[in-house]
């Protein structure tokens, strides 16, 4: 396999993820939109949840289409929907229509997120058959890196061109980047010389098939509970830190930026670790580490300790997204990775609502941290029992 070509494919996949990863900088939009239209943070939070929801639903139920269409067409569809969603969000703001904002930013761009997320992961992993965790980590790390880049662009653009203008500029920029990456991205030739998508003999699993498979439920709940607890912290990171440890507004912005950094680094580092210690062990490590960190959060008011514990939790949160594709590959095989990964990502859709809802149930953050620690402890036990049942020989452990 051509070494230069596989790294070019990795770069194309990373570019797609970098563009759509701007969704994780959504909180930066809230203040300028509030000032422009008077919509409060509670109203605006729904647009983010809708976008993540439609990311998961699109990835789940368009997986077979993506496989048939190939990475170029699927990537271009992602570019078109994502750019249209951002442009439409700008138009909705200029018109002062909150329902239109939900439609364009939440639904339309969310569909683009789904195409843009699943396409490069399923393809790039095939170019690195010996290190699928590294490949997955490189691509999915870029999703988190995209939030860091966008967090530095949104405020200056909104200040210079207005909220609507900022959305229009980013729609054009991301649309072009995603289109260029989609034209580059292609599947490697398999042993027969045909692209992987042209191989036969491996039947896709339908959603109905997955619902009969205990392995699917195990992977789904592992990702769901891990994501629920992590995304809850991301949703309230700045106000939580200001309330619990009393940091300044400026320090809270830095805190949020470092969260994005650890989200990205976790995706790269933990996915590579999973190549060495196995996926089951990696996910059990996530849950045990997070239990310890959440319990620590209930006891400390020290800014360094508190922020350090949050950063470690977020590294595990990001790492689970990157370790999941090779986990699926280990269990279901390379040819089923794209479709199964799509079904698993429904867990992200559900967690996008569950996490922010849970953490907003009480003003006592310590109480919620105890709840999260309990959830993750039970998830660690579930993972241990599933490993014993489904992987008794220790294969890929």
C-alpha positions in Angstrom: 0.0 0.0 0.0 1.4 3.4 -1.1 2.7 5.1 2.1 2.3 8.6 0.7 -1.2 8.0 -0.5 -2.4 6.6 2.8 -1.2 9.7 4.6 -2.9 11.9 1.9 -6.1 10.0 2.7 -5.6 10.6 6.4 -5.1 14.3 5.7 -8.3 14.4 3.6 -10.3 12.6 6.4 -8.8 15.0 9.0 -9.9 18.0 6.9 -13.5 16.8 6.8 -13.5 16.2 10.5 -11.8 19.6 11.2 -14.5 21.4 9.4 -17.5 19.7 11.0 -15.8 19.8 14.4 -16.7 23.5 14.6 -20.0 22.3 16.1 -18.2 21.8 19.4 -17.5 25.6 19.5 -21.2 26.3 19.4 -21.2 27.9 22.9 -19.2 30.8 21.4 -22.2 31.7 19.2 -24.5 32.1 22.2 -23.4 35.5 23.4 -23.4 37.3 20.0 -26.7 35.7 19.1 -28.2 36.7 22.4 -27.1 40.3 21.8 -28.5 40.3 18.3 -31.9 38.6 18.8 -32.5 38.3 22.5 -32.7 34.5 22.4 -31.4 33.1 25.7 -28.9 30.3 26.3 -31.6 27.8 27.2 -33.4 28.4 23.9 -30.2 28.2 21.9 -28.9 25.0 23.6 -31.6 23.1 21.7 -30.0 23.9 18.3 -26.8 22.1 19.5 -28.7 19.1 20.7 -30.6 18.9 17.5 -27.4 19.0 15.4 -25.8 16.2 17.4 -29.1 14.2 17.2 -29.2 14.4 13.4 -25.5 13.6 13.2 -26.2 10.3 14.9 -29.4 9.6 13.0 -27.9 10.3 9.6 -24.8 8.2 10.4 -27.0 5.4 11.5 -29.6 5.2 8.7 -27.5 6.5 5.8 -24.6 4.1 6.4 -25.6 1.7 3.6 -26.0 4.7 1.2 -22.6 6.0 2.1 -21.1 2.6 1.4 -22.8 2.4 -2.0 -22.2 6.0 -3.0 -18.5 5.9 -2.0 -16.5 8.5 0.0 -16.5 11.3 -2.7 -20.3 11.5 -3.2 -21.0 11.0 0.5 -18.4 13.7 1.5 -19.8 16.1 -1.0 -23.3 15.6 0.4 -21.9 16.3 3.8 -20.3 19.5 2.5 -23.5 20.6 0.8 -25.7 20.0 3.9 -23.2 21.5 6.4 -22.6 24.6 4.4 -26.3 25.1 3.7 -27.1 24.7 7.4 -24.6 27.3 8.4 -25.7 29.7 5.6 -29.3 29.1 6.6 -28.4 29.8 10.3 -27.1 33.1 9.2 -30.3 33.9 7.3 -32.4 32.8 10.3 -30.5 35.2 12.5 -30.9 38.1 10.1 -34.6 37.4 10.0 -34.9 36.9 13.7 -36.5 33.5 13.3 -35.7 31.0 16.1 -37.6 28.1 14.5 -35.6 28.6 11.2 -32.4 28.6 13.2 -33.4 25.3 14.7 -34.2 23.9 11.3 -31.0 25.1 9.6 -28.4 24.8 12.3 -30.0 21.9 14.1 -31.4 19.7 11.3 -29.7 20.7 8.0 -26.2 21.1 9.3 -26.8 18.1 11.5 -27.4 15.9 8.5 -24.1 17.3 7.0 -22.4 16.4 10.3 -23.6 12.8 9.9 -22.2 12.4 6.4 -19.0 14.2 7.2 -18.4 12.2 10.4 -18.9 8.6 9.3 -17.4 8.8 5.8 -13.7 9.6 6.6 -13.6 7.2 9.6 -14.8 4.2 7.6 -12.4 4.9 4.8 -9.2 6.0 6.5 -9.2 3.0 8.8 -9.0 0.8 5.7 -5.7 2.5 4.7 -4.1 1.5 8.1 -5.0 -2.2 8.5 -2.1 -2.7 11.0 -2.9 0.3 13.2 -6.7 1.0 13.0 -6.7 2.7 16.4 -4.1 5.2 15.3 -5.9 5.9 12.0 -9.2 6.4 13.8 -7.6 8.6 16.4 -6.0 10.9 13.8 -9.2 11.4 12.0 -11.5 11.8 15.0 -8.9 14.0 16.8 -9.4 16.5 14.1 -13.1 16.8 15.1 -12.0 18.2 18.5 -9.2 20.3 16.9 -11.9 21.9 14.7 -13.6 23.2 17.8 -10.4 24.9 18.9 -10.0 26.6 15.5 -13.6 27.7 15.3 -13.5 29.1 18.9 -10.8 31.5 17.7 -12.7 32.5 14.5 -16.3 33.0 15.6 -16.0 36.0 17.9 -13.7 38.1 15.6 -15.8 37.3 12.6 -19.1 38.1 14.4 -17.6 41.4 15.6 -16.4 42.4 12.2 -19.2 41.1 9.9 -22.1 40.5 12.3 -23.6 37.2 13.3 -25.2 36.5 9.9 -22.0 37.5 8.0 -19.9 35.2 10.2 -22.2 32.3 9.4 -22.0 33.0 5.7 -18.2 33.2 5.7 -17.8 30.0 7.6 -20.3 28.3 5.4 -18.2 29.1 2.3 -14.9 28.3 4.0 -16.0 24.9 5.4 -17.9 24.0 2.3 -14.9 24.5 0.1 -12.6 22.6 2.5 -14.9 19.7 2.7 -15.5 19.6 -1.0 -11.7 19.5 -1.7 -11.2 16.8 0.9 -14.1 14.7 -0.6 -12.6 14.8 -4.1 -9.3 13.4 -2.6 -10.8 10.7 -0.4 -11.0 7.2 -1.8 -10.9 3.7 -0.7 -7.8 1.5 -1.1 -7.8 -1.4 -3.5 -8.3 -4.8 -1.8 -6.5 -7.9 -2.8 -8.7 -8.4 -5.8 -7.7 -4.9 -7.1 -11.2 -3.6 -6.7 -12.2 -0.9 -4.1 -13.4 -2.3 -0.8 -16.9 -1.0 -1.5 -17.0 -3.3 -4.6 -16.2 -6.5 -2.6 -18.9 -9.0 -2.2 -19.6 -11.9 0.1 -20.0 -9.9 3.3 -23.6 -9.1 4.0 -24.4 -5.8 5.7 -26.3 -6.0 9.0 -29.6 -4.2 9.2 -30.8 -2.2 12.2 -33.2 -5.1 12.9 -30.2 -7.5 13.0 -28.4 -5.2 15.4 -31.3 -5.2 17.8 -31.0 -9.0 18.2 -27.2 -8.8 19.0 -26.1 -8.4 22.6 -22.7 -7.1 21.4 -24.5 -4.1 19.8 -26.2 -3.2 23.1 -22.9 -3.5 24.9 -21.1 -1.1 22.6 -24.1 1.2 22.4 -24.4 1.6 26.2 -20.7 1.9 26.6 -20.6 4.9 24.3 -23.9 6.3 25.5 -23.0 6.4 29.2 -19.5 7.7 28.6 -20.7 10.4 26.2 -23.6 11.4 28.5 -21.2 12.1 31.4 -18.6 13.9 29.2 -20.9 16.0 27.1 -22.6 17.2 30.3 -19.4 18.8 31.5 -18.8 20.3 28.0 -22.3 21.8 28.0 -21.7 23.7 31.3 -17.9 24.0 31.5 -17.6 27.7 31.8 -20.4 28.5 34.3 -19.6 25.3 36.3 -16.0 26.3 36.7 -16.9 29.9 37.7 -19.4 28.6 40.3 -17.5 25.8 41.8 -13.9 27.1 41.9 -14.6 30.8 41.3 -12.4 31.4 38.3 -12.7 34.6 36.2 -14.5 35.0 32.9 -11.1 35.1 31.1 -9.9 32.0 32.9 -13.1 30.2 32.1 -12.5 30.9 28.4 -9.0 29.4 28.7 -10.5 26.4 30.6 -12.9 25.7 27.8 -10.1 25.9 25.2 -8.0 23.5 27.1 -11.0 21.1 27.3 -11.0 21.1 23.5 -7.3 20.3 23.5 -7.7 17.3 25.8 -10.7 16.2 23.8 -8.5 16.1 20.8 -5.4 14.6 22.5 -7.5 11.9 24.1 -8.8 10.8 20.8 -5.3 10.3 19.4 -3.6 9.0 22.5 -6.3 6.6 23.8 -7.0 5.1 20.3 -3.3 4.3 20.0 -3.3 2.8 23.5 -6.2 0.6 22.4 -4.0 -0.9 19.7 -1.6 -2.1 22.4 -3.9 -3.1 25.3 -7.1 -4.0 23.4 -10.4 -2.3 23.2 -12.1 -4.0 26.1 -9.3 -3.0 28.5 -9.3 0.5 27.1 -13.0 1.1 27.8 -12.8 -0.4 31.3 -9.9 2.0 31.9 -12.1 4.9 30.7 -14.8 4.1 33.2 -12.6 3.4 36.2 -10.5 6.6 35.6 -13.7 8.7 35.2 -15.3 7.3 38.4 -12.2 8.3 40.3 -12.2 11.8 38.7 -15.9 12.4 39.3 -15.5 11.4 43.0 -12.5 13.8 43.2 -14.7 16.6 41.7 -17.2 16.2 44.6 -14.4 16.8 47.2 -12.2 19.5 45.8 -12.4 23.3 45.4 -8.8 23.6 44.3 -8.7 25.1 40.8 -5.8 23.0 39.6 -7.1 19.7 40.9 -10.7 20.5 39.7 -9.6 21.5 36.2 -7.1 18.6 36.0 -9.9 16.1 36.8 -12.2 17.6 34.2 -9.4 17.4 31.6 -8.8 13.7 32.3 -12.5 13.0 32.0 -12.7 14.8 28.7 -9.7 12.9 27.4 -11.6 9.7 28.1 -14.7 11.1 26.5 -12.9 11.9 23.3 -10.9 8.7 23.5 -14.0 6.6 23.4 -15.1 8.1 20.1 -11.7 7.2 18.5 -11.4 3.7 20.1 -15.0 2.7 19.1 -14.4 2.3 15.3 -11.5 -0.2 15.7 -13.5 -1.9 18.5 -16.3 -2.4 15.9 -13.8 -3.6 13.4 -12.5 -6.2 15.9 -16.0 -7.6 16.5 -17.8 -7.2 13.2 -15.1 -7.0 10.6 -13.8 -4.2 8.3 -16.6 -4.4 5.8 -19.3 -3.8 8.4 -17.5 -1.0 10.2 -19.3 1.9 8.4 -22.8 0.6 8.9 -22.4 -0.6 12.4 -20.5 2.5 13.5 -23.5 4.5 12.2 -25.9 2.5 14.4 -23.7 2.9 17.4 -23.6 6.7 16.9 -27.3 6.9 17.8 -25.9 6.7 21.3 -24.3 10.1 20.7 -27.6 11.5 19.6 -29.3 10.3 22.8 -26.5 11.5 25.0 -26.6 15.0 23.5 -30.0 15.4 25.2 -29.4 13.2 28.3 -26.1 14.8 29.5 -27.2 18.4 29.5 -30.6 17.5 30.9 -29.0 15.5 33.8 -26.6 18.2 34.8 -29.3 20.8 34.8 -31.5 18.8 37.2 -29.8 20.2 40.2 -27.8 23.4 41.1 -25.7 21.2 43.3 -22.9 20.0 41.0 -21.5 17.6 43.6 -24.7 15.6 43.7 -24.6 15.3 39.9 -21.0 14.2 40.0 -21.9 11.4 42.4 -24.6 10.3 40.0 -22.2 10.3 37.1 -19.6 8.3 39.2 -22.4 5.7 40.0 -23.4 5.5 36.3 -19.8 4.9 35.2 -19.1 2.4 37.9 -22.1 0.3 36.8 -20.9 0.7 33.1 -17.5 -0.6 34.1 -19.1 -3.6 35.7 -21.2 -4.2 32.6 -18.1 -4.0 30.4 -16.3 -6.5 32.6 -19.2 -9.0 32.4 -19.6 -8.6 28.7 -15.9 -9.1 28.1 -16.0 -12.4 30.1 -19.1 -13.5 28.1 -18.2 -12.4 24.6 -14.5 -12.5 24.7 -13.5 -15.4 27.0 -10.4 -16.2 25.1 -9.0 -12.7 25.5 -8.8 -12.1 21.8 -8.2 -8.4 21.1 -8.4 -7.8 24.8 
